[in-house]
Amino acid sequence: MRFFNKKELIVGRKARKHNGAILQPLAVGIVSAVLVVLILIMGLLDIRRSEDNLVGFMEDQALSTISVLQRLTEENLKSIIATPEKKGTNFKTASEEEAAYSKKWVIEAITDLGRKVDEQWRKGKISDNYLTQFAADNNFWYLAVLDREGNAVYQSGPLQTDMLEARELKKSGRNLTTLEIMEKIRAKQGIGFVVLRRKDYSGMVVMNLDKEGLIYWSLKVAVEKGIKKIGEGHGIVYMQIINDQKKILSSVGKPTHALKNSDFNYKEILAGKIKIASRKVDSGENKILDLAAPLSLDKAVVGIVRMGLDRGSMDQIIAESKQNIFIFMVFIVIIALLSMWLLYYDQNRHLAGIIEMERQLEKAERLSSLGQLAAGVAHEIRNPLNAISMATQRLKRDFIPPDSTKAEDFQNLSGVIRDEIKRLDGIIEEFLSFSKSRRLELRDFSITEILQKIVSLIREEASARGITIETKWRHSPAIIPIDINKLQQAFLNLIKNAMESMPAQGKISIMVDKEGKNYIVVSISDTGCGMTAEEIERIFNPEYTTKEKGVGLGIPLANEIIRGHGGEIRVISRKGEGTTFEVILPRERFNERPLKDKG
């Protein structure tokens, strides 16, 4: 049989406590932290996915608007191009009756620019350089202000007369006027013009359009009419249509930022490789999604549509998603911490049970070893002690020295030998009683009668030591199923322990009462020296004793007997204030268990 070393047990318990109570909750904490991180990553990915979906939705909305714009532009452009010209006529003014309604859109737009030029002319702000820049900005082949006779006063550049023969520049021996030359160029080269005459006929503004210019203005007018039909709203903050030369054909609203070459990849968009591009733009309180998409007519990209959509609602949805993710994460953290705490609490509770089981196992092994030791002592020591005792009695009876002085010493020495033999025999008997193994023989009997019998036996000894015994039977006769001899031995051990705890005078109080409906409680109180909490924890250990004589097995033996009856012993004590042993016994018979086999 292997005996546990006390230090080994303590170290083992500490190690198990460390492994159980610290490492596993730490592992749960790590798993919880990983879970929180994963949830955070999933939340961020979910927010990103939601943001991408919302941006995709807004892009689809923009593409739908652009699709409508393209359809309207195509219809307007076809209407403008399909209008036949009357042979021998040219674009004169916006009020000419022969111009078709669709052609009038272009003429009216060009005429508006002519009025601006005329206004600057009246203010004296016209110059050749001004007209050159104005013509370049508006794709005019030639732009000039003419006097009453039709000759150029200011012009965007020299009129390209090399398109005509020299003889065509004269008529009846005179040089043709600028207006007449433009008419000949129109008739021969197809470069038309629009003339805006002043009401007082003091001059005119003439604007020439070649084929490229006509296409530009037709597209510009078609786009402007399309935007007007779409109208504002639909979350559109601004819209710009830019041709392949980065000139603005039409616009609605005012963009928050000027468009830079680095904002979008124009080449990719104009090549049709990018369906739509977007970026977030913040300007003060304005939250805008800036988009760019190709403008296609007859499956050919002719420009870029830049559109700004209000993303306030999108940002609100994203903010709500972030808030929900944060709240969800907080709940997960709280649940993880609560789980860790519950695991720690439950594990500590089980560890306490395991430690208690280890203590009981240690105690059982010690009791078993003591039982074996008691059996060995009984066989090896008791017989020689009997022989010594008999020899001592014979010496005392037959070999008393004749000298009175020596006889007295002889009597004293033999008495000491006899008393020590008696004490050794008591110790052996105590070991044998503790290690004796048999089942309890239960029968209904009165607790108060057993206690009264014990009090009668020890009252004389108690009186000799100045100890008063007081009894109080609150519940009598308190008949319960018990093993009379065993229980009497247990109570006797407890009362003797109470007497031994008082070195001088004192009082022992014995009381019988009921506890609830199913239990009887016997209280044995003394006014002795009392015990500390540490001593209370150790008194049921067979190896522990505070007695100078004896081995201190009385209380452990009483505890085993009480437990064998299905009861328990509670100890209430304070150092210097006395001790109370409360023995709780069941009133009903139960499946009794035998006392432990100690040897």
C-alpha positions as CSV (number, residue, x, y, z in Angstrom):
1,M,0.0,0.0,0.0
2,R,1.3,3.5,-0.9
3,F,1.0,6.2,1.7
4,F,0.5,9.8,0.5
5,N,2.9,12.4,1.7
6,K,1.1,15.4,3.0
7,K,3.2,17.8,0.9
8,E,2.6,15.8,-2.2
9,L,-1.1,16.1,-1.7
10,I,-1.0,19.9,-1.2
11,V,1.2,20.4,-4.3
12,G,-1.0,18.1,-6.3
13,R,-4.1,20.0,-5.4
14,K,-2.5,23.3,-6.2
15,A,-1.4,22.0,-9.6
16,R,-4.8,20.7,-10.4
17,K,-6.4,23.9,-9.3
18,H,-4.1,25.8,-11.6
19,N,-4.7,23.6,-14.5
20,G,-8.5,23.5,-14.0
21,A,-9.3,26.9,-12.8
22,I,-6.9,29.0,-14.9
23,L,-5.9,27.2,-18.1
24,Q,-9.3,26.2,-19.3
25,P,-11.0,29.6,-18.7
26,L,-7.9,31.2,-20.4
27,A,-8.5,28.8,-23.3
28,V,-12.2,29.9,-23.3
29,G,-11.0,33.5,-23.2
30,I,-8.7,33.0,-26.2
31,V,-11.5,31.2,-28.1
32,S,-13.9,34.0,-27.2
33,A,-11.4,36.7,-28.3
34,V,-10.9,34.8,-31.6
35,L,-14.7,34.6,-32.0
36,V,-15.0,38.4,-31.3
37,V,-12.2,39.1,-33.9
38,L,-13.9,36.9,-36.4
39,I,-17.2,38.6,-35.8
40,L,-15.5,42.0,-36.1
41,I,-14.0,40.9,-39.4
42,M,-17.3,39.5,-40.6
43,G,-19.0,42.6,-39.5
44,L,-16.5,44.8,-41.4
45,L,-16.8,42.6,-44.4
46,D,-20.6,42.8,-44.1
47,I,-20.5,46.6,-43.9
48,R,-18.2,46.6,-46.9
49,R,-20.5,44.3,-48.8
50,S,-23.5,46.4,-47.8
51,E,-21.7,49.5,-49.0
52,D,-20.7,47.9,-52.2
53,N,-24.3,46.8,-52.7
54,L,-25.6,50.3,-52.1
55,V,-23.1,51.8,-54.4
56,G,-24.0,49.2,-57.0
57,F,-27.7,50.0,-56.5
58,M,-26.9,53.7,-57.0
59,E,-24.8,52.9,-60.0
60,D,-27.6,50.9,-61.5
61,Q,-29.9,53.8,-60.9
62,A,-27.5,56.1,-62.6
63,L,-27.2,53.7,-65.6
64,S,-30.9,53.6,-65.8
65,T,-31.1,57.4,-66.0
66,I,-28.2,57.5,-68.5
67,S,-30.1,54.9,-70.6
68,V,-33.1,57.1,-70.7
69,L,-31.0,60.1,-71.6
70,Q,-29.3,58.1,-74.4
71,R,-32.7,57.1,-75.8
72,L,-34.0,60.6,-75.7
73,T,-30.8,62.0,-77.2
74,E,-30.9,59.5,-80.1
75,E,-34.5,60.4,-80.8
76,N,-33.7,64.1,-80.8
77,L,-30.6,63.7,-82.9
78,K,-32.4,61.6,-85.5
79,S,-35.1,64.2,-85.7
80,I,-32.6,66.9,-86.2
81,I,-30.6,65.0,-88.8
82,A,-33.6,63.6,-90.7
83,T,-35.1,67.1,-91.4
84,P,-34.5,67.8,-95.2
85,E,-33.1,71.0,-96.4
86,K,-34.8,72.9,-99.1
87,K,-32.6,73.2,-102.1
88,G,-30.9,76.5,-102.6
89,T,-31.5,77.7,-99.0
90,N,-29.3,78.1,-96.0
91,F,-29.6,78.7,-92.3
92,K,-30.4,82.4,-92.2
93,T,-32.2,83.2,-88.9
94,A,-34.1,81.3,-86.3
95,S,-37.4,82.7,-87.5
96,E,-37.3,81.3,-91.0
97,E,-40.5,79.4,-91.8
98,E,-38.9,76.8,-94.0
99,A,-36.7,75.4,-91.2
100,A,-38.2,72.3,-89.7
101,Y,-39.1,72.3,-86.0
102,S,-36.2,70.1,-85.0
103,K,-33.7,72.2,-87.0
104,K,-35.0,75.2,-85.1
105,W,-33.6,73.8,-81.9
106,V,-30.0,74.0,-83.3
107,I,-30.7,77.4,-84.9
108,E,-32.2,78.8,-81.7
109,A,-29.2,77.6,-79.7
110,I,-26.7,79.2,-82.1
111,T,-28.8,82.4,-82.4
112,D,-28.7,82.7,-78.5
113,L,-24.9,82.8,-78.8
114,G,-25.1,85.3,-81.7
115,R,-27.1,87.6,-79.4
116,K,-24.4,87.4,-76.8
117,V,-21.8,88.4,-79.4
118,D,-24.0,91.3,-80.5
119,E,-24.4,92.5,-77.0
120,Q,-20.6,92.5,-76.5
121,W,-20.3,94.3,-79.8
122,R,-22.6,97.0,-78.7
123,K,-20.6,97.4,-75.5
124,G,-17.4,97.8,-77.5
125,K,-15.8,94.6,-76.1
126,I,-15.4,92.8,-79.4
127,S,-12.0,92.1,-80.9
128,D,-10.5,89.5,-83.3
129,N,-9.0,87.7,-80.3
130,Y,-12.3,87.6,-78.5
131,L,-14.1,86.1,-81.6
132,T,-11.2,83.6,-82.1
133,Q,-11.6,82.2,-78.6
134,F,-15.4,82.3,-78.7
135,A,-15.4,80.3,-82.0
136,A,-13.0,77.7,-80.6
137,D,-15.1,77.3,-77.5
138,N,-18.3,76.7,-79.5
139,N,-16.9,74.8,-82.5
140,F,-17.6,77.5,-85.1
141,W,-15.8,77.2,-88.4
142,Y,-15.9,81.0,-88.8
143,L,-17.3,83.8,-86.6
144,A,-17.5,87.5,-87.6
145,V,-19.5,90.7,-87.1
146,L,-20.4,92.4,-90.3
147,D,-21.3,96.0,-91.2
148,R,-24.4,97.1,-93.0
149,E,-22.9,96.2,-96.4
150,G,-21.9,92.7,-95.2
151,N,-18.1,93.2,-94.8
152,A,-16.3,91.9,-91.8
153,V,-15.5,94.3,-89.0
154,Y,-14.1,91.7,-86.6
155,Q,-13.5,88.0,-87.4
156,S,-12.3,84.9,-85.7
157,G,-9.7,84.5,-88.4
158,P,-9.2,85.1,-92.2
159,L,-12.0,83.7,-94.3
160,Q,-10.6,80.7,-96.2
161,T,-11.2,82.0,-99.7
162,D,-8.8,79.4,-101.2
163,M,-11.9,77.1,-101.4
164,L,-13.0,79.3,-104.3
165,E,-11.5,80.2,-107.6
166,A,-10.2,83.7,-108.1
167,R,-12.9,84.6,-110.5
168,E,-15.5,83.6,-108.0
169,L,-14.3,86.3,-105.6
170,K,-15.5,89.1,-107.9
171,K,-18.7,90.1,-109.4
172,S,-19.2,92.9,-112.1
173,G,-15.7,94.0,-111.5
174,R,-16.0,94.5,-107.7
175,N,-14.8,92.3,-104.8
176,L,-17.5,90.3,-103.2
177,T,-18.5,91.1,-99.6
178,T,-17.8,88.7,-96.8
179,L,-21.4,87.7,-96.7
180,E,-21.4,86.9,-100.4
181,I,-18.2,84.9,-100.1
182,M,-19.7,82.8,-97.3
183,E,-22.8,82.2,-99.5
184,K,-20.6,80.9,-102.3
185,I,-18.6,78.7,-99.9
186,R,-21.9,77.3,-98.5
187,A,-23.1,76.5,-102.0
188,K,-19.8,74.9,-103.1
189,Q,-18.4,73.3,-99.9
190,G,-21.6,72.8,-97.8
191,I,-20.4,74.9,-94.9
192,G,-23.6,76.6,-93.7
193,F,-24.0,79.7,-91.6
194,V,-26.5,81.4,-89.4
195,V,-26.9,85.2,-89.7
196,L,-28.4,87.4,-86.9
197,R,-29.3,90.8,-88.2
198,R,-29.8,93.8,-86.1
199,K,-33.2,95.4,-86.1
200,D,-31.8,98.7,-87.3
201,Y,-29.9,96.9,-90.1
202,S,-26.7,98.5,-88.9
203,G,-24.8,95.2,-88.9
204,M,-25.0,91.5,-88.4
205,V,-23.4,88.5,-86.6
206,V,-22.6,85.5,-88.8
207,M,-21.6,82.1,-87.5
208,N,-20.4,79.3,-89.8
209,L,-20.7,75.6,-89.1
210,D,-18.7,73.0,-90.9
211,K,-19.7,69.3,-90.7
212,E,-17.9,68.8,-87.5
213,G,-19.5,71.9,-85.9
214,L,-22.9,70.8,-87.1
215,I,-22.5,67.4,-85.5
216,Y,-21.3,69.0,-82.3
217,W,-24.3,71.4,-82.1
218,S,-26.8,68.8,-83.1
219,L,-25.5,66.5,-80.3
220,K,-25.4,69.4,-77.9
221,V,-29.0,70.4,-78.6
222,A,-30.2,66.8,-78.6
223,V,-28.6,66.2,-75.2
224,E,-30.0,69.4,-73.7
225,K,-33.5,68.5,-74.9
226,G,-33.1,65.0,-73.4
227,I,-31.9,66.4,-70.0
228,K,-34.9,68.8,-69.9
229,K,-37.3,65.9,-70.5
230,I,-35.7,63.9,-67.6
231,G,-35.9,66.9,-65.3
232,E,-34.4,67.2,-61.9
233,G,-34.9,65.1,-58.8
234,H,-34.4,61.3,-58.5
235,G,-31.6,62.1,-56.1
236,I,-29.6,63.8,-58.9
237,V,-27.5,66.7,-57.5
238,Y,-25.9,67.5,-60.8
239,M,-25.4,66.0,-64.3
240,Q,-22.8,66.9,-67.0
241,I,-22.5,65.6,-70.5
242,I,-18.9,66.0,-71.9
243,N,-17.9,65.1,-75.5
244,D,-14.8,63.3,-76.5
245,Q,-12.9,66.7,-76.6
246,K,-13.8,67.3,-72.9
247,K,-16.2,70.1,-73.9
248,I,-19.4,70.3,-71.8
249,L,-22.4,69.7,-74.1
250,S,-25.0,70.3,-71.3
251,S,-25.3,70.4,-67.6
252,V,-27.8,70.5,-64.7
253,G,-26.8,71.6,-61.3
254,K,-23.4,72.6,-60.1
255,P,-20.8,69.9,-59.4
256,T,-19.1,70.2,-55.9
257,H,-15.7,69.6,-57.4
258,A,-14.2,70.5,-60.8
259,L,-13.4,67.4,-62.8
260,K,-9.8,66.5,-63.0
261,N,-7.9,64.2,-65.3
262,S,-7.0,62.0,-62.3
263,D,-10.6,61.6,-61.1
264,F,-11.7,59.1,-63.8
265,N,-10.0,57.2,-66.5
266,Y,-11.4,59.0,-69.5
267,K,-9.6,56.8,-72.1
268,E,-11.0,53.7,-70.6
269,I,-14.5,55.2,-70.4
270,L,-14.5,56.6,-74.0
271,A,-13.2,53.3,-75.2
272,G,-16.2,51.6,-73.6
273,K,-14.1,49.4,-71.4
274,I,-15.5,50.8,-68.2
275,K,-19.3,50.5,-67.8
276,I,-19.4,53.0,-64.9
277,A,-17.0,54.5,-62.4
278,S,-17.8,56.1,-59.1
279,R,-16.1,57.8,-56.2
280,K,-17.2,59.4,-52.9
281,V,-17.1,63.2,-52.7
282,D,-17.7,65.2,-49.5
283,S,-18.2,68.9,-49.6
284,G,-19.3,70.3,-46.3
285,E,-22.6,68.8,-45.4
286,N,-23.1,67.4,-49.0
287,K,-22.4,63.7,-49.3
288,I,-22.3,62.8,-53.0
289,L,-21.5,59.8,-55.1
290,D,-19.7,61.1,-58.2
291,L,-20.2,58.8,-61.2
292,A,-19.0,58.7,-64.8
293,A,-20.3,56.5,-67.6
294,P,-20.0,56.5,-71.4
295,L,-22.7,58.1,-73.5
296,S,-23.3,55.9,-76.5
297,L,-25.3,56.7,-79.6
298,D,-25.9,54.0,-82.2
299,K,-23.4,51.8,-80.2
300,A,-20.7,54.4,-80.5
301,V,-19.3,56.3,-77.5
302,V,-19.6,60.0,-78.2
303,G,-19.0,61.4,-74.7
304,I,-19.1,60.9,-71.0
305,V,-22.0,61.5,-68.6
306,R,-20.9,62.7,-65.2
307,M,-23.6,62.5,-62.5
308,G,-23.7,63.3,-58.8
309,L,-26.2,61.4,-56.6
310,D,-27.0,62.2,-53.0
311,R,-25.7,59.4,-50.8
312,G,-27.1,60.6,-47.5
313,S,-29.5,57.7,-47.3
314,M,-26.7,55.3,-48.2
315,D,-24.5,56.6,-45.4
316,Q,-27.4,56.4,-43.0
317,I,-27.9,52.7,-43.8
318,I,-24.2,52.0,-43.5
319,A,-24.1,53.9,-40.1
320,E,-27.0,51.8,-38.8
321,S,-25.3,48.6,-40.0
322,K,-22.1,49.7,-38.1
323,Q,-24.2,50.4,-35.0
324,N,-25.9,47.0,-35.2
325,I,-22.6,45.2,-35.7
326,F,-21.1,47.1,-32.7
327,I,-24.2,46.2,-30.5
328,F,-24.0,42.6,-31.6
329,M,-20.2,42.5,-30.8
330,V,-20.9,43.9,-27.3
331,F,-23.5,41.2,-26.7
332,I,-21.0,38.5,-27.9
333,V,-18.3,39.9,-25.5
334,I,-20.8,39.9,-22.6
335,I,-21.9,36.4,-23.4
336,A,-18.3,35.3,-23.7
337,L,-17.4,36.9,-20.3
338,L,-20.4,35.4,-18.7
339,S,-19.6,32.0,-20.1
340,M,-16.0,32.3,-18.8
341,W,-17.3,33.3,-15.3
342,L,-19.8,30.4,-15.3
343,L,-17.1,28.0,-16.3
344,Y,-14.8,29.3,-13.7
345,Y,-17.4,29.1,-11.0
346,D,-18.6,25.7,-12.0
347,Q,-15.1,24.4,-12.4
348,N,-14.1,25.7,-8.9
349,R,-17.1,24.0,-7.4
350,H,-16.2,20.7,-9.0
351,L,-12.6,21.2,-8.0
352,A,-13.7,21.7,-4.4
353,G,-15.6,18.4,-4.6
354,I,-12.5,16.7,-6.1
355,I,-10.3,18.1,-3.3
356,E,-12.8,16.9,-0.8
357,M,-12.8,13.4,-2.4
358,E,-9.0,13.4,-2.2
359,R,-9.2,14.4,1.4
360,Q,-11.6,11.5,2.1
361,L,-9.3,9.2,0.1
362,E,-6.3,10.3,2.1
363,K,-8.3,9.8,5.3
364,A,-9.4,6.4,4.2
365,E,-5.9,5.3,3.4
366,R,-4.7,6.7,6.7
367,L,-7.4,4.9,8.6
368,S,-6.6,1.7,6.7
369,S,-3.0,2.0,7.7
370,L,-4.0,2.7,11.3
371,G,-6.2,-0.4,11.2
372,Q,-3.3,-2.5,10.0
373,L,-1.1,-0.9,12.6
374,A,-3.7,-1.6,15.3
375,A,-4.0,-5.2,14.3
376,G,-0.2,-5.6,14.4
377,V,0.0,-3.9,17.8
378,A,-2.7,-6.1,19.2
379,H,-0.8,-9.3,18.1
380,E,2.7,-8.2,18.8
381,I,2.3,-6.1,22.0
382,R,-0.8,-7.2,24.0
383,N,0.5,-10.7,24.9
384,P,3.9,-9.5,26.2
385,L,2.0,-6.8,28.2
386,N,-0.2,-9.4,29.8
387,A,2.9,-11.4,30.8
388,I,4.5,-8.2,32.2
389,S,1.3,-7.3,34.1
390,M,1.1,-10.8,35.6
391,A,4.8,-10.7,36.6
392,T,4.4,-7.3,38.2
393,Q,1.5,-8.5,40.3
394,R,3.5,-11.5,41.5
395,L,6.5,-9.3,42.3
396,K,4.2,-7.0,44.3
397,R,2.6,-9.9,46.1
398,D,5.6,-12.2,46.8
399,F,8.8,-10.2,46.6
400,I,8.2,-7.2,48.9
401,P,11.6,-6.1,50.5
402,P,11.7,-6.5,54.3
403,D,13.1,-3.0,54.7
404,S,10.1,-0.7,55.1
405,T,11.9,2.1,53.2
406,K,12.6,-0.1,50.2
407,A,9.2,-1.6,50.4
408,E,7.6,1.7,50.0
409,D,9.8,2.5,47.0
410,F,9.0,-1.0,45.6
411,Q,5.3,-0.4,45.9
412,N,5.6,3.0,44.1
413,L,7.7,1.6,41.3
414,S,5.4,-1.4,40.8
415,G,2.4,0.9,40.8
416,V,4.0,3.0,38.1
417,I,4.7,-0.1,36.0
418,R,1.1,-1.4,36.5
419,D,-0.4,2.1,35.5
420,E,1.8,2.3,32.4
421,I,0.8,-1.2,31.4
422,K,-2.8,-0.3,31.9
423,R,-2.3,2.9,29.7
424,L,-0.7,0.9,27.0
425,D,-3.5,-1.6,27.1
426,G,-6.0,1.3,26.8
427,I,-4.2,2.6,23.7
428,I,-4.3,-0.8,22.1
429,E,-8.0,-1.2,22.9
430,E,-8.6,2.2,21.4
431,F,-6.9,1.2,18.2
432,L,-8.8,-2.1,18.1
433,S,-12.1,-0.3,18.6
434,F,-11.3,2.1,15.8
435,S,-10.3,-0.6,13.4
436,K,-13.0,-3.1,14.2
437,S,-15.2,-3.8,11.3
438,R,-18.8,-4.9,11.4
439,R,-22.3,-3.8,10.3
440,L,-24.4,-1.6,12.5
441,E,-27.2,-3.4,14.3
442,L,-30.0,-0.8,14.3
443,R,-33.0,-0.9,16.4
444,D,-35.4,1.8,17.7
445,F,-34.1,3.2,21.0
446,S,-34.2,6.5,23.0
447,I,-31.3,8.9,22.5
448,T,-32.1,10.6,25.9
449,E,-31.8,7.3,27.7
450,I,-28.4,6.6,26.3
451,L,-27.2,10.1,27.2
452,Q,-28.7,9.8,30.7
453,K,-26.8,6.6,31.2
454,I,-23.5,8.2,30.1
455,V,-24.1,11.2,32.4
456,S,-24.7,8.8,35.3
457,L,-21.4,7.0,34.6
458,I,-19.2,10.1,34.4
459,R,-20.9,12.5,36.8
460,E,-18.7,11.4,39.7
461,E,-15.5,11.9,37.7
462,A,-16.8,15.3,36.5
463,S,-17.6,16.4,40.0
464,A,-14.1,15.4,41.2
465,R,-12.7,17.7,38.5
466,G,-15.0,20.6,39.3
467,I,-17.1,20.2,36.2
468,T,-20.9,20.6,36.2
469,I,-23.0,18.6,33.7
470,E,-26.3,20.2,32.7
471,T,-28.9,18.3,30.6
472,K,-31.9,19.6,28.7
473,W,-34.3,17.3,26.9
474,R,-36.4,19.5,24.6
475,H,-37.4,16.5,22.6
476,S,-37.8,13.2,24.6
477,P,-37.6,10.3,24.5
478,A,-36.3,10.9,20.9
479,I,-36.6,7.3,19.7
480,I,-34.8,6.6,16.5
481,P,-33.1,3.5,14.8
482,I,-29.6,3.3,16.2
483,D,-26.8,0.8,17.1
484,I,-26.9,1.3,20.9
485,N,-23.4,0.3,21.8
486,K,-21.7,2.1,18.9
487,L,-23.7,5.3,19.5
488,Q,-23.1,5.2,23.2
489,Q,-19.3,4.9,22.5
490,A,-19.5,7.9,20.1
491,F,-21.3,10.1,22.7
492,L,-19.0,9.0,25.4
493,N,-16.0,10.0,23.3
494,L,-17.4,13.4,22.6
495,I,-18.3,14.1,26.3
496,K,-14.9,12.9,27.5
497,N,-13.3,15.2,24.9
498,A,-15.4,18.1,26.3
499,M,-14.2,17.2,29.9
500,E,-10.5,17.0,28.8
501,S,-10.8,20.5,27.1
502,M,-11.3,22.1,30.5
503,P,-8.2,21.9,32.7
504,A,-10.0,23.3,35.7
505,Q,-13.6,24.0,36.6
506,G,-16.3,24.3,33.9
507,K,-19.7,23.3,32.6
508,I,-20.9,20.8,30.0
509,S,-24.4,21.3,28.6
510,I,-26.1,18.4,26.8
511,M,-29.3,19.1,24.9
512,V,-31.6,17.0,22.7
513,D,-33.9,18.8,20.2
514,K,-35.4,18.1,16.8
515,E,-34.3,19.7,13.6
516,G,-37.1,19.9,11.1
517,K,-39.3,16.9,10.7
518,N,-36.7,14.3,9.8
519,Y,-33.8,14.9,12.1
520,I,-32.8,14.8,15.8
521,V,-29.9,17.1,17.0
522,V,-27.8,16.4,20.1
523,S,-25.7,19.4,21.3
524,I,-22.7,18.9,23.6
525,S,-21.3,22.2,24.7
526,D,-18.4,23.0,27.0
527,T,-16.7,26.0,28.5
528,G,-13.2,24.8,27.6
529,C,-10.3,26.3,25.7
530,G,-12.1,26.2,22.4
531,M,-10.4,25.8,19.0
532,T,-9.3,27.8,16.0
533,A,-10.7,27.3,12.5
534,E,-7.6,25.4,11.5
535,E,-7.9,23.1,14.4
536,I,-11.6,22.5,13.6
537,E,-10.5,21.4,10.1
538,R,-8.1,18.8,11.6
539,I,-9.9,17.3,14.6
540,F,-11.4,14.5,12.4
541,N,-8.0,13.5,11.2
542,P,-6.8,10.4,13.1
543,E,-3.2,11.6,12.9
544,Y,-4.0,14.8,14.7
545,T,-4.2,15.2,18.5
546,T,-3.5,17.8,21.2
547,K,-3.4,15.3,24.0
548,E,-0.2,14.6,25.9
549,K,-1.4,11.0,26.5
550,G,-3.3,8.8,24.1
551,V,-3.6,8.9,20.3
552,G,-6.6,11.1,19.9
553,L,-8.9,8.7,18.1
554,G,-12.0,9.5,20.1
555,I,-13.4,12.2,17.8
556,P,-12.6,10.4,14.5
557,L,-14.2,7.2,15.8
558,A,-17.3,9.2,16.9
559,N,-17.4,10.8,13.5
560,E,-17.3,7.4,11.7
561,I,-20.1,6.0,13.9
562,I,-22.3,9.0,13.3
563,R,-21.7,8.9,9.6
564,G,-22.5,5.2,9.7
565,H,-25.9,6.1,11.1
566,G,-26.5,8.5,8.2
567,G,-25.8,11.6,10.3
568,E,-23.1,14.3,10.6
569,I,-21.2,16.3,13.2
570,R,-21.1,20.1,13.1
571,V,-18.5,21.9,15.2
572,I,-18.9,25.5,16.5
573,S,-16.0,26.8,18.4
574,R,-14.0,29.9,19.2
575,K,-10.6,30.0,20.8
576,G,-11.0,30.6,24.6
577,E,-14.8,30.5,24.5
578,G,-15.6,26.8,24.4
579,T,-16.8,24.3,21.8
580,T,-20.2,22.9,20.7
581,F,-20.5,19.6,18.9
582,E,-23.9,19.2,17.2
583,V,-24.8,15.6,16.2
584,I,-27.5,15.4,13.6
585,L,-29.2,12.0,13.3
586,P,-32.0,10.9,10.9
587,R,-35.3,9.9,12.6
588,E,-36.2,7.3,10.0
589,R,-34.3,4.1,9.1
590,F,-32.2,4.3,6.0
591,N,-30.0,1.9,4.0
592,E,-27.3,1.8,6.7
593,R,-23.8,1.3,5.6
594,P,-21.1,-0.7,7.6
595,L,-18.3,1.1,9.3
596,K,-15.2,1.3,7.2
597,D,-12.9,-1.7,7.3
598,K,-9.8,-0.3,8.9
599,G,-7.6,-3.4,8.8
